[in-house]
Amino acid sequence: MFNNIGLPGLLLIAVVLLVLFGRGKVSSLMGEVGKGITAFKKGVNDGTAELDAAKAEDAKDVTPAEKDKV
């Protein structure tokens, strides 16, 4: 259904959104979307850092005899 929207269709949708909601409302909405994306990326990076720290901690706790088994 949406396979062939193209650039003219996207521009038409953008114009309709601007007419319906006004420039200020769309601008604030896009700002909130940007903040949400930034928060998501920060959360992913923090989660990755926690996993890396946990793996380093686990690797530090392994004795040489256990390393030979792996």
TAQUIFEN-V66469 format. One line per field, one symbol per residue. ss: DSSP state (A for helix, B for strand, O for the rest). phi: phi as a letter, one per 40 degrees, with the letter a starting at -180 (. if undefined). burial: I if it has 9 or more other C-alpha atoms within 8 Angstrom, else O. A space follows every 50 residues. Layout:
# TAQUIFEN-V66469
ss=???
phi=???
burial=???
This chain:
# TAQUIFEN-V66469
ss=OOOOOAAAAAAAAAAAAAAAAAAAAAAAAAAAAAAAAAAAAAAAAAAAAA AAAAAAAAAAAOOAAAAAAO
phi=.ccbcgccccccccccccccbgcccccccccccccccccccccccccccc cccccccccccccdcccccc
burial=OOOOOOOOOIOOOOOOIIOOIIOOOIOOOOOOOOOOOOOOOOOOOOOOOO OOOOOOOOOOOOOOOOOOOO
